[in-house]
Structures are given as C-alpha cells and as structure tokens.
Amino acid sequence: MTSWSHELNGQSIHLAVEGSCGGTTIGLQLARQVIESGGRVVWVAPEMPDGLRFSQIFDEIPLVASSRFHAMNLVGALDIAFSELKRATSALPGVELVVLDDYCPDSGRMPKDVIEGVNSLIADVTWATLLISKGGESMDDAPLRARGAKELQVDTIWLLTRPGSDSKRIMHLDDEKFNLRLTEAGFEE
C-alpha cells in the first residue's frame, strides 16, 4: 500500500467527515505533502492536533522542514481570528496550504459569521485552503452531506466516510472515490 496524497493546486477544499474517522489525519497528511515539497503550512484550529498522531504523520521529516508548520489557535471573535490569519499568511513566505480544522460547530446549520469569514478568507488567495468539519446526514443517496455546501464558495467538496467499524475509509472527491485504510502512519491506498 502507498501513502494517500492528492494535488491541491491552490484550491479551496471543504472536507466534510463523519465523526472521528480521520479528518485531522487527512489534513496532517496533506500538510506533510506540502512541507516535503518545500512549502509552508498554517494550521488553524481551536486545539492542536493530537501530539502522538502529529509525530506519527511527521515521522522522518527533518526538524528544519517541520519548522514550516505553523499553528494558530482559533478562539474568540471569528472576524478577528480570520483577520489575524490573513495577516500571518501574508507575512510568512511560501505559504501553500492553510488548514482550518474544526472551524465550526459540530452540528446544525453553519453560522452566518463562519460562512462570511471563510468566504472572505478564501477570496483571492494564492494558497490552497482545506476546511475540515463534521458533515451531516444526507437526505438523498449521497454518503454524507457537507454542511454549508451551498453557502461556502469553495472550489471542491470532499467527503470522508467510514463504512464500518474497522480501519477502512472512503474518500469521495467529486466523481472519484478512493478506498483508504487508516494506519499509524496515516491513510494508505
């Protein structure tokens, strides 16, 4: 099996996940991919990723390279947090990926201030943006619903689902579907 990766091409991506199925791991894996290629990553979340999971994904990355991973705490007034994020990404050279993990409430409608803040953040940027949030139940034959899908002005929507209780996951990217397996080192195809 090989480690899962995907080209980001400066896109804004809304990743909707089933609870506890590996959304943060996908984000960390894509962050590692960007850092390995020489880019810089800004990670924004209410809490840092689990330290053990972070060390598993970033295993064998030289310390100098891992210094291109920058974390910001997403707390307080959202407009101020997003303003600070824009300022930080403008000040740092070579930012290629901004990850917003758990940036909105886990359930219900996405709040209007979150939608406006995200849309303002992703408008006219040069980096890729990965928005990771819990999805909702779908009312049609889709495996999961991306909350805020009609309001967020993202380029693409990805869905990460867990078909059973084991380590298998399915990543839906537009018309593509990837069968993945979650391991200690991250997702593998």
Order of alpha helices (4+ residues) and beta strands (2+ residues): beta-alpha-beta-alpha-alpha-beta-alpha-beta-alpha-beta-beta-beta-beta-beta
